[in-house]
Every structure is written in C-alpha cells, then in structure tokens.
Amino acid sequence: VYHYCFCIHCVIQKTVMDTRTATAELGWISFPANGWEEVSGYDENLNTIRTYQVCNVFEPSQNNWLLTTYIDRRAAQRIYVEIRFTVRDCASIPSVLGSCKETFNLYYLETDRTVSESIKGVEYWANAPYLKVDTIAADESFSQVDFGGRLMKVNTEVRSFGPLSKGRGFHLAFQDLGACMSLLAVRVFYKKCPSIVQNFAFFPETLTGAESTSLVIARGSCIPNAEEVDVPIKLYCNGDGEWMVPIGSCSCKAGFEPDNGNVCRGNGKKCTSVLC
C-alpha cells in the first residue's frame, strides 16, 4: 500500500523544536546573569507562551548570550529556524544610550552531546566555536508596550544553515549587543520532498540536500501492475522540498489501464501477449 501525495510542489516540514508547545520552563543557558531572562508572556493573540527577553539599553558594552537545549537534527543536512520576536524602537526610549540596538545575532554549534549546564563562564562564551547564521533586524519595531491595544509589532524571520555533518545535533545561540527585545517563539525544522507517484512510478520521502541549491536524486519504482518503459526512473528533490525534473517512466502492463491518474487497474480484457 502506497501513502503518497499527488502534488509535486507539496513540501514537508519536520519540526524538531517549537517553543510554542512548551508546557514548562525552557531552561536555556544564559550568560551573564543579568542578560536574557525567561518569562511567561503573551503572543499577539494573548495566548500564554514561554519567552526570553532582554533590555539593558541603559548599560554600555552589552554582550548577552542565550543557548538553546540540544536539538537532534535527525539526519537533516540543512536546518531552518523560524523566529517570532519584538524589538523596541531605540528612538522611542528616553535618554537611551547611543549603543542601543534593534538587531540580534543568530549562531549555531554542531555537537554530539548537550553542552553542560555548568559551562557558564566568561572564558567559554568568549571562545565558543559557534558559526554565525546572520544578523537579524526587525522589519517593524514598537514604541509602546501594550499587548491589549495590539501595539506590539511582531516580526517573523526565517533563516537556514548547513551543511550539517559534524554531529548528530546542534545548539542555537542568540547574541544580544544592546537591544530591548523579546523572543516570542522559536521553531526549528527541516524539509523533505513528500512521497509521490509520478508517471506511474513511486518515489519515497526524500531529505533535501545541504545547500538551498542542492538537487538530491531519488530513484523510483513502478507501482503495482506497471512496468518500466523508459529508464532510469528518477526525480530530483530541490532545496525547497519540491520535486522537479522527472526522468524515465512506467506504464500500465497489458491487461491494465490507468485509473484516477496514477493507478493501474484491470480492464477486464483478455490478454494474449506473452508478457501477461
């Protein structure tokens, strides 16, 4: 029995972490102690969520780090991070320092094990072997703190990184250099092309490649009551999780005919071919 999608442009997103589903404290590592703080907050729809916030805009030389728990990458070579956040408009804060920021940095660290809770020293954080993903800026900043009045302007940004190959998982790290902001939600996922029947051939779910431009070859096999007519049978899974460039095909065997596009059913006719 085949379970598949007929949509060649369908994309599967496999979530490996989503803070919106947390029912208890997230327990991420933060340094220094007066930097990022975990609090219960609300999203723009007034749903209760676990958030991290920092707002040391009146103190110079900020360098606040926040490290997630260990995330299993499940063999994915490229990971996507969807971040929902708010940032306070520096110009709206009276007497704020010129070092006030409206951006933050995203990093990752590949590893086979969880970074110990005891690793919180300045030396470790200063020399952590993180790889930078991007500096993330808000499309919209807010000037008044008022969830009820819907004056909070929530930003959603998606970033990806890879190739991942050095460990079975990774940690994400957020670096604040002097912003007044909140991380409302962080979702981490990877993409797969869905199982599909194309040209009477079945192709299994396939992980996308390490780069956004990667093309991963998937070999197909003829569906029941079909046979190869043009080989090799393959599809390419692109970096966005969509199938493309079909090569080769199968067709219904003698005595069977197409039904509903990609199924071969008996036509009730007597077959005299030696292939029957």
Secondary structure as the mmCIF struct_conf table of DSSP 4:
data_model
#
loop_
_struct_conf.conf_type_id
_struct_conf.id
_struct_conf.beg_label_comp_id
_struct_conf.beg_label_asym_id
_struct_conf.beg_label_seq_id
_struct_conf.end_label_comp_id
_struct_conf.end_label_asym_id
_struct_conf.end_label_seq_id
STRN STRN1 CYS A 5 CYS A 5
BEND BEND1 PHE A 6 PHE A 6
TURN_TY1_P TURN_TY1_P1 ILE A 8 HIS A 9
STRN STRN2 ILE A 12 ASP A 18
HELX_RH_3T_P HELX_RH_3T_P1 THR A 19 THR A 21
BEND BEND2 ALA A 24 ALA A 24
STRN STRN3 ILE A 29 PHE A 31
BEND BEND3 PRO A 32 PRO A 32
TURN_TY1_P TURN_TY1_P2 ALA A 33 ASN A 34
BEND BEND4 GLY A 35 GLY A 35
STRN STRN4 GLU A 37 TYR A 42
TURN_TY1_P TURN_TY1_P3 GLU A 44 ASN A 45
STRN STRN5 THR A 48 CYS A 55
TURN_TY1_P TURN_TY1_P4 VAL A 57 PHE A 58
BEND BEND5 GLU A 59 SER A 61
STRN STRN6 ASN A 64 LEU A 67
HELX_LH_PP_P HELX_LH_PP_P1 THR A 68 TYR A 70
STRN STRN7 ILE A 71 ASP A 72
TURN_TY1_P TURN_TY1_P5 ARG A 74 ALA A 75
BEND BEND6 GLN A 77 ARG A 78
STRN STRN8 ILE A 79 VAL A 87
STRN STRN9 ARG A 88 ARG A 88
HELX_RH_3T_P HELX_RH_3T_P2 CYS A 90 SER A 92
BEND BEND7 ILE A 93 ILE A 93
TURN_TY1_P TURN_TY1_P6 PRO A 94 SER A 95
TURN_TY1_P TURN_TY1_P7 GLY A 98 SER A 99
STRN STRN10 LYS A 101 LYS A 101
BEND BEND8 GLU A 102 GLU A 102
STRN STRN11 THR A 103 THR A 111
BEND BEND9 ASP A 112 ARG A 113
HELX_LH_PP_P HELX_LH_PP_P2 THR A 114 SER A 116
TURN_TY1_P TURN_TY1_P8 GLU A 117 SER A 118
HELX_RH_AL_P HELX_RH_AL_P1 VAL A 122 ALA A 126
TURN_TY1_P TURN_TY1_P9 ASN A 127 ASN A 127
STRN STRN12 LEU A 131 ALA A 137
BEND BEND10 ASP A 139 ASP A 139
STRN STRN13 PHE A 142 PHE A 142
BEND BEND11 SER A 143 GLN A 144
TURN_TY1_P TURN_TY1_P10 PHE A 147 ARG A 150
STRN STRN14 ASN A 155 PHE A 161
BEND BEND12 LYS A 166 ARG A 168
STRN STRN15 GLY A 169 ASP A 176
BEND BEND13 LEU A 177 GLY A 178
STRN STRN16 ALA A 179 ALA A 179
STRN STRN17 CYS A 180 CYS A 193
HELX_LH_PP_P HELX_LH_PP_P3 PRO A 194 SER A 195
STRN STRN18 ILE A 196 GLN A 198
TURN_TY1_P TURN_TY1_P11 ASN A 199 PHE A 200
STRN STRN19 ALA A 201 PHE A 203
STRN STRN20 THR A 206 LEU A 207
BEND BEND14 ALA A 210 GLU A 211
TURN_TY1_P TURN_TY1_P12 SER A 212 THR A 213
STRN STRN21 LEU A 215 ARG A 219
STRN STRN22 SER A 221 CYS A 222
HELX_LH_PP_P HELX_LH_PP_P4 ILE A 223 ILE A 223
TURN_TY1_P TURN_TY1_P13 PRO A 224 ASN A 225
STRN STRN23 ALA A 226 ASN A 238
TURN_TY1_P TURN_TY1_P14 GLY A 239 ASP A 240
BEND BEND15 GLY A 241 GLY A 241
STRN STRN24 TRP A 243 CYS A 252
HELX_LH_PP_P HELX_LH_PP_P5 LYS A 253 LYS A 253
TURN_TY1_P TURN_TY1_P15 ALA A 254 GLY A 255
STRN STRN25 PHE A 256 ASP A 259
TURN_TY1_P TURN_TY1_P16 ASN A 260 ASN A 262
STRN STRN26 VAL A 263 GLY A 266
BEND BEND16 GLY A 268 GLY A 268
HELX_LH_PP_P HELX_LH_PP_P6 LYS A 269 CYS A 271
BEND BEND17 SER A 273 SER A 273
TURN_TY1_P TURN_TY1_P17 VAL A 274 LEU A 275
#
